[in-house]
Amino acid sequence: MATTTIYPYGSPGTAVGGMGYILVQTLPTASSATTGAVYLVPNAQDSSIKDMYVTVQNVGGGYEWSKIGTTQLNLSGYATEEWVEARDVDLSVAEYEALVNAGQVDPDKRYFVDEEE
């Protein structure tokens, strides 16, 4: 079985908390030797996505795999470029202050204000 070990900050032991990432095609048998790393395994439906596993010690003292997530990103609910561009409004500071004074803009919310007039 081919494996690739990826340490975020150099060699083993220099990673944050000693935790590294190991890319494998299939999970090895969970044991004390597989603790201290996140194992990345190709997802069954999409091999470009990796399922993330760690070894945990169970109540009986044995070891087992626990899936902790995937590398898939879910950006639903985030603004798209088209959404932002459709709402882009150029206001001067004076125009912004006029909207605040008219009660049309909440001054406690964050807005980008162009300082150039």
N, C-alpha and C positions, 0 to 999 in steps of 0.2 A: 504494500500500500504506500503510495507516494504521499508525503506530507510536506507542507510548507509552513515554517514557523515565522511569524511576524512579530517582532518586539517593537513596541512603539518608541522606545527610547534607547535603542542599542541592543546590547547582548542580554541574555537571561540574567535576572537579578538586578538589572538597572532600570527595568520597566517600573512604572508606578505600582507599588505594592507587589512587585515581582510578577504581575499578571501579564501574560503574553497572549497572542492570538495564533491559533494553529489552524491552517486551512487543510482539510482532509476530504476525501471522497466519501468515506463512511466513517462512523464513529468507532474507535477501538473499544474494547471492553473497559468499562469504568473501573478505576482502581485508584489507589493512593498516588500512583505515578501520573495519572491524568488530572490531578487537582492543580489549581493555580494557573489555569489557562482557560481561555474561551475558545472552544472549537467551532469552526465555521464549516458547515456542511451544505453542499448545493441543495436548494429547495427542490422537492419532487416535481412541482409544476413549472418552475422557471429556474434554470440553473444559474442565471445571472444574479439571483437573489440567494443569499446564504442564510440558513437557519443557525442560530447561535445557542450553544450548549455549554454548560459547566458541569463538572462532577461534584456531587454532593454526597456526604456520608449519611446513610439512613439510620433510623433508630436502632436497628439490629447490628450496626457496625459495618455493614457492607456499603458498597458504593454504587451509585446510579447516576444516570444523566438527567439533567433538568434543563428544559428548553427555556431560555431567558429572552428570546425575541428573534427578530430577523433584521437583515440589512435593508429591507424594503422601506422606502419612504412614503409616507402618506401626507401629501400637501393639500388635501382637501380642506377647505376653510381658510386657506391663505389667499391673499389677493393676487390675482394674475396681472400681468403687465397691461392687458387690455382693460381690466377693471380700473386700475390706477390711472391710466391715460384718459379714460372716459370721465374721470372725476378731477382731472388736473385743472386747477384754477390759478391763474396768476393774479395776485393781489399785491398792491403796494401796502406799506405799513399803515398809511393813512386810510386806505380802503378797509383794511382789516379792523382797525380801531373803530371805524364808522359802523361796521357790522356788529362789533362787540357792544358799542353804545346803543345800537338799535335793538339789542337783545337777540340778534339772529345768529350769533356765534357764541358758544360757551367758552369763556376765557380760561376755564379750568381744564379743558381738553387740550391736547397737544396738536398744534398745527404748524406747518412749515410757513414761516413768514420771510419773504424776500426783503432784505434790508435795503435794497436799491430802490430808488424812486425815480 
